[in-house]
C-alpha cells in the first residue's frame, strides 16, 4: 500500500497553508480596526480629553542623553520579581503535592487533598489578606514574602494537578521496569518518571505562569508597589485614568503574549519526532 504525502503536513506536525495565514492576518486587521473605531466612538461619546502625551514620562525619561526608567517600569520590575519567585515556589509546592497525592501514605494523601480543596475553593484575595494580616504578624513575614507565599500556594494547587496528570501519563511499564532494576522511589521519579512527564507538563505549566502574572496584580492590595500599584498612585496624582489603565493593560498583555508565544514554541518542539 502506498502512502499519499500531504504537502501541508511536515516535520511530524500539521502544517498551516498560506491561505490560513492570510485569513488570520485579515481577521486580526479587521478586529484591530474595530477596536480603534470603538475607542474613537467612545471618546466622542464620553467627551473625555485624552492626554496620551503625558504618559511616556511615567515609562521612561531621557535626561542629558541618559535613559532612566519611569515609575511604571520600576513597578514592572517588582511585578516580575514577585511573579518569578512565586513561579519557582509554586512549581515546588505543586510537585510535592502531586507526589503526595500519588503516594501510598494515607496521611500524605489526606493533607494534600485538604490543601487542594482549601486553596482552589477560596478566592486568592481572601488568602492574600489572611496571610498578610493574620499569618505574617505571627512569623514576621514582610509584605513581599506574604505576597509570594499567597501566590505560590494558590498557583501551586493548580500546578499540582498539571504535574499529577503528567506523571500519570507515563506508561505503567516504565514504572515496572524501573522497579525491577531495584531503583528507589526517589530515583524512579528523578531519573525515569519526571523526565518523561516533563514533556506533557511543560506547555500547561507555562500557561499557568501566564495566570500567575495576571493574578500578581492583586498584591497591590497590600501596598506592594508593583505595576498596578504604581499606576494607581500616578492616577491619583494626574487623573489620567483611561490613559494609565490602558497602558498598564498593554504592558500585562505584552508579558502574557510573550509567555503564550513561548508555550506555542514548546508545543511545536515537543510535537517534533525524536
SULTA-V391966 format. One record per residue. N is the residue number from 1. RES is the residue in one letter. PHI is phi in whole degrees, 0 to 359 (none if undefined). PSI is psi in radians with two decimals (NA if undefined). OMEGA is omega in whole degrees, 0 to 359 (* if undefined). Layout:
n,res,phi,psi,omega
N,RES,PHI,PSI,OMEGA
N,RES,PHI,PSI,OMEGA
//
This chain:
n,res,phi,psi,omega
1,X,none,2.28,179
2,X,266,2.55,181
3,X,258,2.39,178
4,X,270,2.22,182
5,X,267,2.09,177
6,X,275,2.10,182
7,X,295,-0.28,179
8,X,276,-0.06,180
9,X,245,2.10,180
10,X,205,2.76,176
11,X,66,0.39,177
12,X,81,0.04,180
13,X,228,3.03,181
14,X,275,2.14,181
15,X,280,2.85,180
16,X,240,2.15,183
17,X,288,2.87,181
18,X,297,-0.51,179
19,X,298,-0.65,179
20,X,294,-0.75,178
21,X,299,-0.71,180
22,X,296,-0.76,179
23,X,297,-0.72,179
24,X,297,-0.72,180
25,X,296,-0.78,179
26,X,297,-0.75,179
27,X,298,-0.70,179
28,X,296,-0.77,181
29,X,295,-0.72,178
30,X,296,-0.76,180
31,X,296,-0.78,179
32,X,298,-0.74,178
33,X,298,-0.69,179
34,X,296,-0.71,178
35,X,296,-0.75,178
36,X,299,-0.74,180
37,X,296,-0.72,179
38,X,296,-0.72,179
39,X,296,-0.77,179
40,X,297,-0.73,178
41,X,295,-0.68,178
42,X,294,-0.61,179
43,X,297,-0.79,180
44,X,292,-0.59,180
45,X,286,-0.66,181
46,X,281,-0.48,186
47,X,71,0.47,183
48,X,278,2.41,180
49,X,268,1.69,182
50,X,290,2.37,181
51,X,227,1.07,183
52,X,297,-0.46,182
53,X,295,-0.27,180
54,X,270,-0.12,184
55,X,281,-0.76,185
56,X,309,-0.69,179
57,X,300,-0.40,178
58,X,277,-0.15,174
59,X,262,-0.79,181
60,X,204,2.84,177
61,X,223,2.52,175
62,X,242,1.99,181
63,X,231,2.04,181
64,X,55,0.68,179
65,X,79,0.06,180
66,X,256,2.33,179
67,X,271,2.34,175
68,X,223,2.49,182
69,X,286,2.50,176
70,X,274,3.12,182
71,X,298,-0.57,178
72,X,293,-0.67,178
73,X,291,-0.67,175
74,X,298,-0.72,177
75,X,296,-0.65,177
76,X,298,-0.66,178
77,X,299,-0.72,178
78,X,294,-0.71,178
79,X,301,-0.75,180
80,X,293,-0.64,178
81,X,296,-0.86,180
82,X,299,-0.78,182
83,X,293,-0.74,182
84,X,296,-0.84,180
85,X,294,-0.71,179
86,X,295,-0.64,178
87,X,297,-0.71,179
88,X,297,-0.86,183
89,X,287,-0.59,178
90,X,294,-0.62,176
91,X,295,-0.70,179
92,X,294,-0.81,178
93,X,298,-0.71,180
94,X,296,-0.73,180
95,X,295,-0.82,181
96,X,297,-0.74,180
97,X,295,-0.73,180
98,X,297,-0.75,180
99,X,293,-0.67,178
100,X,296,-0.68,180
101,X,293,-0.46,180
102,X,263,-0.01,183
103,X,281,2.94,178
104,X,274,-0.05,181
105,X,278,2.16,179
106,X,296,-0.72,181
107,X,297,-0.77,180
108,X,297,-0.70,180
109,X,293,-0.73,181
110,X,294,-0.80,181
111,X,296,-0.75,180
112,X,294,-0.66,178
113,X,293,-0.71,179
114,X,297,-0.73,178
115,X,299,-0.79,180
116,X,299,-0.85,184
117,X,293,-0.67,180
118,X,294,-0.80,185
119,X,287,-0.76,186
120,X,285,-0.29,183
121,X,251,0.26,174
122,X,230,2.58,182
123,X,293,2.57,178
124,X,298,-0.66,181
125,X,298,-0.70,178
126,X,295,-0.76,178
127,X,298,-0.72,180
128,X,297,-0.78,179
129,X,294,-0.70,180
130,X,297,-0.79,182
131,X,294,-0.70,185
132,X,282,-0.76,186
133,X,269,-0.40,183
134,X,250,-0.92,187
135,X,280,-0.78,185
136,X,298,-0.65,177
137,X,297,-0.49,181
138,X,286,-0.55,184
139,X,245,-0.06,176
140,X,78,0.66,178
141,X,279,2.53,175
142,X,281,3.01,177
143,X,299,-0.76,181
144,X,298,-0.81,180
145,X,296,-0.65,179
146,X,296,-0.74,179
147,X,296,-0.76,180
148,X,296,-0.74,180
149,X,296,-0.77,181
150,X,296,-0.81,180
151,X,295,-0.69,182
152,X,295,-0.77,179
153,X,294,-0.73,182
154,X,293,-0.91,181
155,X,289,-0.51,179
156,X,296,-0.57,179
157,X,297,-0.73,179
158,X,285,-0.64,178
159,X,295,-0.55,181
160,X,297,-0.66,179
161,X,291,-0.61,176
162,X,295,-0.79,181
163,X,294,-0.72,179
164,X,297,-0.72,178
165,X,295,-0.66,178
166,X,295,-0.69,179
167,X,294,-0.74,180
168,X,292,-0.34,179
169,X,283,-0.25,177
170,X,288,2.24,182
171,X,305,2.52,181
172,X,299,-0.53,180
173,X,299,-0.53,177
174,X,294,-0.71,177
175,X,296,-0.79,182
176,X,294,-0.68,179
177,X,295,-0.76,180
178,X,294,-0.67,179
179,X,292,-0.61,179
180,X,292,-0.41,177
181,X,279,-0.07,178
182,X,83,0.32,180
183,X,287,2.53,177
184,X,287,2.92,180
185,X,300,-0.72,180
186,X,298,-0.80,182
187,X,291,-0.57,177
188,X,297,-0.80,179
189,X,295,-0.79,187
190,X,289,-0.78,189
191,X,261,-0.35,186
192,X,243,-0.97,191
193,X,281,-0.96,186
194,X,297,-0.69,176
195,X,300,-0.62,178
196,X,282,-0.65,180
197,X,292,-0.47,181
198,X,302,-0.55,179
199,X,299,-0.63,181
200,X,273,-0.48,187
201,X,275,-0.55,192
202,X,302,-0.92,182
203,X,302,-0.85,179
204,X,293,-0.50,177
205,X,292,-0.66,176
206,X,294,-0.67,176
207,X,297,-0.63,177
208,X,294,-0.55,176
209,X,296,-0.58,175
210,X,298,-0.78,178
211,X,297,-0.64,180
212,X,297,-0.74,180
213,X,298,-0.75,179
214,X,293,-0.71,180
215,X,292,-0.43,182
216,X,296,-0.30,178
217,X,298,-0.39,181
218,X,289,-0.29,181
219,X,292,-0.26,177
220,X,295,-0.36,181
221,X,289,-0.27,176
222,X,248,0.51,171
223,X,65,0.62,169
224,X,268,2.21,188
225,X,277,1.19,175
226,X,274,-2.92,182
227,X,300,-0.78,181
228,X,294,-0.76,181
229,X,295,-0.71,177
230,X,299,-0.71,179
231,X,297,-0.75,178
232,X,298,-0.67,180
233,X,295,-0.76,180
234,X,292,-0.70,180
235,X,297,-0.67,179
236,X,296,-0.49,181
237,X,270,-0.60,190
238,X,248,-0.33,184
239,X,63,0.42,175
240,X,273,1.18,190
241,X,295,-1.01,186
242,X,290,-0.72,182
243,X,299,-0.79,183
244,X,289,-0.75,181
245,X,293,-0.63,176
246,X,295,-0.69,179
247,X,295,-0.78,179
248,X,297,-0.74,178
249,X,298,-0.68,179
250,X,295,-0.66,179
251,X,294,-0.79,177
252,X,298,-0.67,180
253,X,297,-0.73,179
254,X,297,-0.71,178
255,X,297,-0.86,184
256,X,289,-0.60,176
257,X,295,-0.64,177
258,X,298,-0.79,178
259,X,293,-0.64,177
260,X,296,-0.67,176
261,X,296,-0.69,177
262,X,297,-0.69,179
263,X,300,-0.79,180
264,X,295,-0.68,177
265,X,298,-0.76,180
266,X,296,-0.73,180
267,X,297,-0.73,178
268,X,294,-0.69,180
269,X,295,-0.72,180
270,X,288,-0.43,180
271,X,281,-0.25,180
272,X,290,2.50,178
273,X,294,2.42,182
274,X,278,NA,*
//
